[in-house]
Amino acid sequence: MGSSVVESVGVVGGGVIGLSIAFELACEGLDVVVIDPAPGRGATWAAAGMLAPASEAAPGEEPLLADLAVAAKCWPQFAARIYDAGGADVGLRATGSVLVGATPSDAREVARMVETMRTAGVVVEPLHGDELARREPTLVSSLRSTWLLPGDHSVDNRRLVIALLAALKALGTRLIEDSCTRVVAESGALRLVLESQGELRCDRCVLATGAAPPVAGTQELGLPAVRPVRGMTLRLGAVEDVATPTRSVRAIVDGTPCYLVPRADGSLIIGATSEEQGHRAIALAGGVHRLLDAARTVYPGVDELSFQETSVGFRPATPDHLPFVGPLRDPRVIAALGHYRNGILLAPLAGARAAELVKQAACA
């Protein structure tokens, strides 16, 4: 490739955040190139696709609730725009979710979550008596605490990245399957050094590298610290005559959080572990056991589905677990990092905000 190619905006990172930013920029008519060794195959590929603006917020993350709520409202239009651009559906399901606690102590934790949600203005409805059995007959009816969150949705995460890639291709965005090893801020342009394919020069750059180690030259520009938090999901295939829940289920079982996200084809995603193990991409047998055990406690049908896949990804976490979308010391370099558990949910909001910062950098 050499160093003579000029692009207006280089997006380093091809996860859901980077692809969403590139999509917004391409829709604005900018020349965009996305650089990633395996676009769409990182943490986004291993996720489950829950769009749960309240039940995803942990203690200390309350400042994020407003953004999560705004992002959730963006999703129907965001999904429609992706479809209009590339012709691929993202599998958005607006079915709500069920929040359950299995034991008395789990019920107390669920009550705390419900109080946080209601304080944030989230609609949460108790499921009394036989109401759970009527709405979700596949779940165990003796659970201690059950609530309906009608505003929760889900998206098929793998269909999402495939659809974003199709939209970007249709919009003329170029994808380079390579790693960016260094960012050099020069007076005339930014120089992006690639591992195998030479260099790119661009006017502006967006760093959406998820939980990957920082690109050389970016820490000097004030790149926020991000650490990887390993997460594992399990994918179970449909089996004839075995019914799955109609909504996503978020459960706490003996203190273990888990979720079950059904797909339209009858398959089921179970997640997710949370392990501070650096970048070791392994699935621990103990984690598989804990997820399956917790899932079958609320949905016994798990045992009748076919086990298809264990997926491992790395959530990008900042020290305060809050995301960062903003310019670095050189305003031509924008970072969009640290979306932790909420990368898919926050994608339309992060994309819009980062695109606006890119446009502002052009006027600086």
C-alpha positions as a printed NumPy array, in Angstrom:
array([[  0.   ,   0.   ,   0.   ],
       [  2.842,   2.41 ,   0.814],
       [  2.296,   5.792,   2.425],
       [  0.731,   7.739,  -0.415],
       [ -2.897,   6.814,   0.267],
       [ -4.846,   9.664,   1.873],
       [ -8.072,   9.098,   3.822],
       [-10.129,  11.68 ,   5.676],
       [-10.875,   9.552,   8.739],
       [ -9.212,   6.382,   9.968],
       [-11.222,   4.289,  12.434],
       [ -8.939,   1.944,  14.354],
       [-11.032,  -0.932,  15.671],
       [-13.807,  -2.907,  13.99 ],
       [-16.003,  -3.943,  16.904],
       [-19.564,  -2.69 ,  17.254],
       [-18.383,   0.728,  18.491],
       [-15.864,   1.256,  15.693],
       [-18.249,  -0.003,  13.009],
       [-21.068,   2.19 ,  14.325],
       [-18.816,   5.254,  14.295],
       [-17.667,   4.45 ,  10.761],
       [-21.308,   4.022,   9.73 ],
       [-22.264,   7.454,  11.066],
       [-19.268,   9.073,   9.382],
       [-19.98 ,   7.335,   6.08 ],
       [-23.615,   8.462,   6.254],
       [-22.263,  12.023,   6.574],
       [-20.417,  11.534,   3.301],
       [-16.896,  11.39 ,   4.754],
       [-14.147,   9.182,   3.335],
       [-13.61 ,   6.495,   5.973],
       [-11.298,   3.515,   6.338],
       [-11.72 ,   0.936,   9.122],
       [ -8.602,  -0.873,  10.321],
       [ -9.008,  -4.155,  12.215],
       [ -7.373,  -7.595,  11.802],
       [-10.791,  -9.326,  12.09 ],
       [-13.688,  -6.844,  11.804],
       [-16.673,  -7.76 ,  13.969],
       [-15.019, -10.801,  15.546],
       [-14.014,  -9.491,  18.976],
       [-16.165,  -9.02 ,  22.058],
       [-19.178,  -8.148,  19.882],
       [-19.157, -11.613,  18.302],
       [-19.105, -13.273,  21.732],
       [-21.897, -11.131,  23.195],
       [-25.605, -11.953,  23.539],
       [-27.124,  -8.692,  22.283],
       [-29.241,  -7.651,  25.262],
       [-30.511,  -4.076,  25.103],
       [-31.299,  -3.661,  28.784],
       [-30.747,  -0.038,  29.834],
       [-31.478,  -0.516,  33.524],
       [-30.658,  -4.083,  34.515],
       [-27.148,  -3.763,  33.047],
       [-26.122,  -0.925,  35.399],
       [-24.19 ,  -2.09 ,  38.473],
       [-23.7  ,  -0.133,  41.728],
       [-21.508,   2.892,  41.04 ],
       [-22.611,   3.076,  37.422],
       [-25.776,   5.111,  38.07 ],
       [-24.364,   8.135,  36.139],
       [-24.582,   5.961,  33.026],
       [-28.319,   5.264,  33.331],
       [-29.405,   8.368,  31.412],
       [-27.167,   7.511,  28.445],
       [-28.343,   3.887,  28.485],
       [-31.962,   5.034,  28.33 ],
       [-31.248,   7.445,  25.46 ],
       [-29.332,   4.771,  23.552],
       [-32.187,   2.278,  23.936],
       [-34.592,   4.76 ,  22.354],
       [-32.178,   5.206,  19.426],
       [-32.131,   1.528,  18.537],
       [-35.25 ,   1.103,  16.349],
       [-34.196,   3.954,  14.056],
       [-30.548,   2.841,  14.131],
       [-31.534,  -0.687,  13.067],
       [-33.739,   0.703,  10.302],
       [-30.947,   2.933,   8.984],
       [-28.502,   0.008,   8.869],
       [-31.067,  -2.025,   6.927],
       [-31.777,   0.824,   4.516],
       [-28.052,   1.27 ,   3.826],
       [-27.016,  -2.355,   3.342],
       [-30.174,  -4.448,   3.115],
       [-29.358,  -6.708,   6.093],
       [-31.571,  -7.11 ,   9.153],
       [-30.019,  -6.96 ,  12.646],
       [-32.568,  -9.187,  14.411],
       [-34.01 ,  -6.539,  16.722],
       [-36.662,  -7.995,  19.064],
       [-38.847,  -5.637,  21.114],
       [-40.26 ,  -8.234,  23.495],
       [-39.201,  -6.956,  26.923],
       [-37.366,  -9.031,  29.492],
       [-37.997, -10.82 ,  32.787],
       [-35.894, -10.216,  35.902],
       [-35.912, -13.042,  38.449],
       [-34.312, -13.994,  41.769],
       [-34.161, -17.641,  42.796],
       [-33.559, -17.477,  46.568],
       [-34.49 , -15.048,  49.37 ],
       [-31.052, -13.416,  49.198],
       [-31.34 , -13.217,  45.407],
       [-34.736, -11.586,  45.834],
       [-33.166,  -8.874,  48.011],
       [-30.587,  -8.131,  45.304],
       [-33.358,  -8.001,  42.709],
       [-35.28 ,  -5.574,  44.947],
       [-32.229,  -3.292,  45.026],
       [-32.012,  -3.408,  41.245],
       [-35.711,  -2.637,  40.902],
       [-35.389,   0.375,  43.196],
       [-32.48 ,   1.705,  41.11 ],
       [-34.504,   1.259,  37.937],
       [-37.571,   3.003,  39.307],
       [-35.473,   5.899,  40.583],
       [-34.18 ,   6.275,  37.028],
       [-37.743,   6.3  ,  35.672],
       [-37.658,   2.791,  34.194],
       [-40.972,   0.941,  34.006],
       [-40.791,  -2.248,  36.098],
       [-43.892,  -4.38 ,  36.644],
       [-44.198,  -7.084,  39.33 ],
       [-45.329, -10.509,  38.194],
       [-47.635, -11.824,  40.918],
       [-49.111, -15.263,  41.417],
       [-49.61 , -17.173,  38.201],
       [-48.637, -14.216,  36.019],
       [-45.101, -15.541,  35.402],
       [-46.45 , -18.929,  34.353],
       [-48.891, -17.255,  31.966],
       [-46.275, -15.016,  30.358],
       [-43.288, -17.397,  30.446],
       [-44.505, -20.99 ,  30.902],
       [-41.033, -22.45 ,  30.286],
       [-39.635, -20.877,  33.475],
       [-39.799, -22.417,  36.953],
       [-42.924, -21.044,  38.646],
       [-41.5  , -21.102,  42.202],
       [-38.942, -18.32 ,  41.754],
       [-38.905, -15.931,  44.703],
       [-38.92 , -12.599,  42.88 ],
       [-40.175, -11.959,  39.344],
       [-40.494,  -8.702,  37.412],
       [-41.293,  -7.636,  33.863],
       [-39.237,  -4.935,  32.103],
       [-41.311,  -4.089,  29.009],
       [-38.742,  -1.582,  27.707],
       [-35.904,  -4.108,  27.335],
       [-35.108,  -5.414,  23.855],
       [-32.452,  -7.553,  22.205],
       [-30.554,  -7.691,  18.942],
       [-28.756, -10.565,  17.266],
       [-25.173,  -9.416,  17.815],
       [-23.699, -11.482,  14.988],
       [-26.318, -10.389,  12.491],
       [-25.656,  -6.832,  13.674],
       [-21.962,  -6.801,  12.752],
       [-22.681,  -8.554,   9.452],
       [-25.32 ,  -5.902,   8.701],
       [-22.991,  -3.046,   9.656],
       [-20.266,  -4.434,   7.406],
       [-22.748,  -4.73 ,   4.542],
       [-23.904,  -1.149,   5.121],
       [-20.341,   0.154,   5.174],
       [-19.524,  -1.68 ,   1.966],
       [-22.598,  -0.197,   0.302],
       [-21.567,   3.283,   1.485],
       [-18.105,   2.906,   0.   ],
       [-16.164,   2.526,   3.237],
       [-12.919,   0.597,   2.931],
       [-11.958,  -2.091,   5.461],
       [ -8.319,  -3.02 ,   5.927],
       [ -7.808,  -6.336,   7.725],
       [ -4.621,  -5.421,   9.535],
       [ -3.462,  -4.06 ,  12.902],
       [ -2.54 ,  -0.449,  13.514],
       [  0.719,  -0.548,  15.477],
       [  1.432,   3.158,  15.906],
       [ -0.241,   6.555,  15.577],
       [  2.098,   9.416,  14.708],
       [  0.727,  12.954,  15.036],
       [  2.449,  15.121,  12.439],
       [  1.756,  18.733,  11.555],
       [  0.227,  17.991,   8.185],
       [ -1.62 ,  14.751,   8.899],
       [ -1.898,  11.768,  11.203],
       [  0.172,   8.792,  10.183],
       [ -1.205,   5.339,  10.981],
       [  1.454,   2.628,  10.816],
       [  0.064,  -0.799,   9.94 ],
       [  1.576,  -4.131,  10.859],
       [  1.651,  -5.587,   7.327],
       [  0.244,  -3.109,   4.823],
       [  2.373,   0.008,   5.053],
       [  0.981,   3.3  ,   6.326],
       [ -2.074,   5.523,   6.012],
       [ -2.234,   9.271,   6.289],
       [ -5.5  ,  10.743,   7.447],
       [ -6.861,  14.074,   8.616],
       [ -8.513,  12.609,  11.713],
       [ -8.505,   9.317,  13.57 ],
       [-10.91 ,   7.495,  15.894],
       [ -9.551,   4.93 ,  18.351],
       [-12.199,   2.29 ,  19.091],
       [ -9.872,  -0.517,  20.085],
       [-11.987,  -2.081,  22.824],
       [ -9.953,  -4.039,  25.354],
       [ -6.882,  -4.385,  23.124],
       [ -3.53 ,  -3.049,  24.382],
       [ -3.028,   0.64 ,  23.518],
       [ -1.624,   1.458,  20.097],
       [  1.903,   2.886,  20.325],
       [  1.889,   6.669,  20.415],
       [ -1.614,   7.001,  21.873],
       [ -0.758,   6.939,  25.572],
       [  1.373,  10.042,  25.046],
       [ -1.776,  11.713,  23.719],
       [ -3.681,  10.947,  26.932],
       [ -5.449,   7.727,  25.974],
       [ -7.593,   6.565,  28.938],
       [ -6.59 ,   3.355,  30.68 ],
       [ -8.69 ,   0.329,  29.708],
       [ -8.384,  -3.197,  31.046],
       [ -9.845,  -6.438,  29.642],
       [-12.545,  -8.271,  31.618],
       [-13.032, -11.725,  30.156],
       [-16.573, -12.87 ,  29.52 ],
       [-17.891, -16.193,  28.276],
       [-21.217, -17.005,  26.648],
       [-22.759, -20.341,  25.717],
       [-24.746, -20.933,  22.531],
       [-27.407, -23.629,  22.513],
       [-29.196, -24.757,  19.367],
       [-32.891, -25.332,  18.888],
       [-34.337, -28.819,  19.285],
       [-37.729, -29.739,  17.857],
       [-40.578, -29.599,  20.402],
       [-38.386, -27.905,  23.049],
       [-39.787, -24.459,  23.824],
       [-37.542, -21.591,  24.901],
       [-38.499, -18.387,  26.738],
       [-40.182, -15.745,  24.59 ],
       [-38.274, -12.904,  26.293],
       [-34.762, -12.37 ,  27.559],
       [-34.377, -13.543,  31.145],
       [-31.973, -11.916,  33.599],
       [-31.577, -14.109,  36.674],
       [-29.695, -14.16 ,  39.957],
       [-29.263, -17.699,  41.264],
       [-27.474, -18.207,  44.591],
       [-25.687, -14.934,  43.968],
       [-24.615, -15.884,  40.417],
       [-25.932, -13.519,  37.736],
       [-26.827, -14.996,  34.388],
       [-28.99 , -14.158,  31.425],
       [-30.793, -16.164,  28.774],
       [-31.423, -14.503,  25.42 ],
       [-33.671, -16.394,  22.979],
       [-33.407, -16.066,  19.222],
       [-36.274, -16.253,  16.744],
       [-35.016, -19.627,  15.434],
       [-35.359, -21.289,  18.854],
       [-31.685, -21.102,  19.806],
       [-30.574, -19.62 ,  23.116],
       [-27.588, -17.587,  24.342],
       [-26.546, -17.996,  27.995],
       [-24.151, -15.544,  29.609],
       [-21.972, -14.361,  30.97 ],
       [-18.992, -14.855,  33.222],
       [-16.928, -11.882,  34.403],
       [-13.275, -12.71 ,  35.016],
       [-10.262, -10.476,  35.658],
       [ -7.784, -12.687,  33.825],
       [ -6.024, -10.341,  31.421],
       [ -6.016, -11.35 ,  27.765],
       [ -6.078, -15.126,  28.306],
       [ -8.69 , -16.237,  25.778],
       [ -9.753, -19.485,  27.425],
       [-13.114, -20.801,  28.583],
       [-12.866, -22.247,  32.078],
       [-14.848, -25.422,  32.731],
       [-15.982, -24.037,  36.088],
       [-17.514, -21.025,  34.371],
       [-19.392, -23.241,  31.919],
       [-20.723, -25.299,  34.825],
       [-21.859, -22.23 ,  36.812],
       [-23.677, -20.711,  33.848],
       [-25.462, -23.942,  32.941],
       [-26.361, -24.668,  36.555],
       [-27.795, -21.175,  37.089],
       [-29.672, -21.269,  33.777],
       [-31.306, -24.649,  34.397],
       [-32.459, -23.484,  37.839],
       [-34.777, -20.963,  36.172],
       [-35.311, -22.73 ,  32.817],
       [-35.042, -26.547,  33.023],
       [-35.386, -26.854,  29.239],
       [-31.686, -25.959,  28.962],
       [-30.872, -29.648,  29.355],
       [-32.855, -30.536,  26.224],
       [-31.165, -28.076,  23.854],
       [-28.068, -28.861,  21.792],
       [-24.767, -27.426,  23.024],
       [-23.138, -25.663,  20.081],
       [-20.467, -23.201,  21.139],
       [-18.536, -21.533,  23.926],
       [-17.525, -17.958,  23.044],
       [-14.931, -15.833,  24.846],
       [-14.584, -12.074,  24.563],
       [-13.015,  -9.203,  26.503],
       [-15.103,  -6.348,  27.839],
       [-13.227,  -3.026,  27.808],
       [-13.414,  -1.526,  31.312],
       [-12.184,   1.84 ,  32.573],
       [-11.309,   2.229,  36.287],
       [-14.758,   3.701,  37.052],
       [-16.552,   1.43 ,  34.529],
       [-17.817,   4.492,  32.64 ],
       [-17.113,   4.927,  28.922],
       [-14.978,   7.664,  27.408],
       [-15.86 ,   9.334,  24.105],
       [-13.782,  12.438,  23.515],
       [-10.713,  14.024,  21.929],
       [ -7.19 ,  13.363,  23.183],
       [ -4.473,  16.003,  23.555],
       [ -4.313,  16.239,  19.795],
       [ -7.969,  17.059,  18.922],
       [ -7.613,  15.224,  15.61 ],
       [ -7.498,  11.966,  17.593],
       [-10.792,  10.917,  19.194],
       [-11.104,   7.933,  21.511],
       [-14.279,   5.886,  22.025],
       [-13.395,   3.371,  24.702],
       [-14.494,   1.637,  27.877],
       [-18.072,   0.646,  27.037],
       [-17.654,  -2.456,  29.207],
       [-20.919,  -4.478,  29.308],
       [-22.879,  -1.953,  27.259],
       [-21.061,  -1.73 ,  23.936],
       [-23.964,  -2.965,  21.813],
       [-26.588,  -0.935,  23.657],
       [-24.511,   2.262,  23.511],
       [-23.376,   1.795,  19.899],
       [-25.827,   4.242,  18.265],
       [-25.112,   6.922,  20.88 ],
       [-21.321,   6.428,  20.787],
       [-21.417,   6.483,  17.004],
       [-23.314,   9.769,  16.873],
       [-21.149,  11.448,  19.524],
       [-17.845,  10.365,  18.038],
       [-18.966,  11.425,  14.549],
       [-19.846,  14.859,  15.853],
       [-16.408,  15.186,  17.483],
       [-14.764,  14.202,  14.189],
       [-16.681,  16.946,  12.408],
       [-15.723,  19.47 ,  15.094],
       [-12.057,  18.478,  14.717],
       [-12.232,  19.384,  11.048],
       [-13.264,  22.919,  12.003],
       [-10.6  ,  23.372,  14.71 ]])
